[in-house]
Amino acid sequence: MSYPQGQAQQPYQQQHQGGQAPVHTPHNAPAAAGSGLNMKKRNPVGAWLGLPIITFGIYGLVWFFKVHAELFAYDRRTGDAAVNALLSLLFGAVTLGIWPLIMFVKLGGRIAQAQRAAGLQPSCSGGIGFLLGIFGFGVLYYQIQLNKITDRYGDIPAGQQVSLAA
């Protein structure tokens, strides 16, 4: 493979060709295992209390869908569960509320997997998210855990390509 003059050989994920954005790596990250799109950093209190009150609870559904979609865009190994998660909330009454609870617990596992992919020690627990969710603090807990991933990449904006560590 030949390279244009003045361009050093770079790993595949860091090449900037074909209109792709360069891949940003976090400081002190292990070797890259792929790449994905950085997630949006949200205010935990706004996602938990502010916006759901203003929108009469609709933002809770939007948040649940967007978080699942962003986790999939960040690490495609997690599987695309955004539509399934939203439908489980909308039609959860059919299953007496069991399926939405299962999806809420699974979200904790997806966040922990994303923390691993960012090179962080996973600190998110579906069990803790479930228990806090019973008392109304689940979204707050999960958003704090998600923000740890975005903090890992510093000032890289949402939607920009970042490298995954594991």
C-alpha positions in Angstrom: 0.0 0.0 0.0 1.4 3.4 -0.9 0.8 6.6 1.0 0.7 10.1 -0.4 3.8 12.2 0.2 4.0 13.7 3.6 1.4 11.3 5.1 2.8 8.7 7.6 1.4 5.3 7.8 -1.4 5.3 10.5 -3.6 2.6 12.0 -6.8 2.0 10.0 -9.1 3.6 12.6 -7.1 6.8 12.6 -6.9 7.4 8.8 -8.8 10.4 7.6 -9.9 9.5 4.1 -13.1 9.1 2.1 -14.8 11.9 4.0 -14.7 10.0 7.3 -14.0 12.0 10.5 -10.8 11.1 12.3 -11.1 8.7 15.3 -10.4 10.3 18.6 -8.8 8.2 21.3 -9.1 9.0 25.1 -5.9 9.8 27.0 -4.1 6.7 28.4 -6.5 4.3 26.6 -5.5 0.7 25.8 -5.2 -0.4 22.2 -8.3 0.3 20.2 -10.7 -2.5 19.4 -12.8 -0.5 16.9 -14.7 2.7 16.8 -18.1 4.2 17.4 -19.9 7.5 17.8 -19.5 9.5 20.9 -22.7 9.9 23.0 -24.4 13.1 24.1 -23.6 14.3 27.6 -26.8 15.2 29.4 -27.5 17.0 32.6 -28.5 14.1 35.0 -31.0 16.3 36.9 -32.5 17.6 33.7 -33.0 14.1 32.3 -34.3 12.8 35.6 -36.6 15.5 36.8 -36.6 18.8 34.8 -37.5 17.7 31.3 -40.0 15.0 32.3 -41.9 17.5 34.4 -42.0 20.1 31.6 -43.1 17.5 29.0 -45.6 15.7 31.2 -43.5 12.5 31.2 -42.9 12.3 27.4 -39.2 13.1 27.7 -38.8 9.9 29.8 -39.8 7.9 26.7 -37.6 10.0 24.5 -34.6 9.6 26.9 -35.0 5.8 27.0 -35.1 5.5 23.2 -32.2 7.9 22.6 -30.0 6.3 25.2 -30.5 2.9 23.6 -29.9 4.3 20.1 -26.7 6.1 21.3 -25.4 3.0 23.0 -25.8 1.1 19.8 -24.1 3.8 17.7 -21.3 3.9 20.2 -20.7 0.2 20.3 -22.5 -1.9 17.6 -21.7 -5.1 19.6 -24.4 -4.2 22.1 -27.2 -4.8 19.6 -29.9 -2.4 18.5 -32.6 -2.4 21.2 -33.9 1.2 20.9 -37.3 0.3 19.3 -37.7 -2.7 21.5 -37.0 -0.6 24.6 -39.5 2.0 23.6 -42.2 -0.5 22.8 -41.6 -2.2 26.1 -42.4 1.0 27.9 -45.4 1.8 25.7 -47.0 -1.6 25.9 -45.7 -2.6 29.3 -49.2 -2.7 30.8 -49.9 -5.8 28.8 -47.2 -7.7 30.7 -48.2 -6.1 34.0 -45.1 -4.0 33.9 -42.7 -6.9 33.9 -41.1 -6.3 30.5 -40.3 -2.6 31.1 -38.5 -3.6 34.3 -36.5 -6.2 32.4 -35.5 -3.6 29.8 -34.6 -1.1 32.6 -32.3 -3.7 34.2 -30.8 -4.7 30.8 -30.0 -1.0 30.2 -27.6 -1.2 33.2 -25.8 -4.1 31.6 -25.5 -2.2 28.3 -24.1 0.9 30.1 -21.6 -1.3 31.9 -20.5 -2.8 28.6 -20.1 0.6 27.1 -18.0 1.6 30.1 -15.7 -1.4 29.4 -15.6 -0.3 25.7 -14.4 3.1 26.8 -11.6 1.6 28.8 -13.2 2.3 32.1 -13.8 0.0 35.1 -17.6 -0.8 34.8 -19.4 0.8 37.7 -23.0 0.6 36.4 -25.3 -2.1 37.8 -28.7 -3.1 36.5 -29.6 -4.2 40.0 -28.8 -0.8 41.5 -30.6 0.9 38.6 -33.6 -1.3 39.3 -33.7 -0.5 43.0 -33.2 3.2 42.5 -35.8 3.1 39.7 -38.4 1.8 42.2 -37.8 5.0 44.2 -37.7 7.2 41.1 -34.0 7.7 40.9 -33.1 5.2 38.1 -32.7 7.7 35.3 -30.5 9.9 37.4 -28.3 7.0 38.2 -28.1 5.8 34.7 -27.4 9.3 33.2 -24.5 9.8 35.7 -23.1 6.4 34.6 -23.5 7.4 30.9 -21.7 10.7 31.5 -18.7 8.9 32.8 -18.3 7.5 29.3 -18.6 10.9 27.6 -16.2 12.4 30.2 -13.6 9.8 29.2 -13.4 11.3 25.7 -13.0 14.9 27.0 -14.4 17.7 24.7 -15.1 15.5 21.7 -18.7 16.4 20.7 -21.6 13.9 20.4 -21.7 12.1 17.1 -17.9 12.3 16.5 -16.1 9.0 15.9 -14.1 7.7 18.9 -12.1 4.6 19.5 -13.2 1.7 21.7 -10.8 0.1 24.0 -12.2 -3.3 24.5 
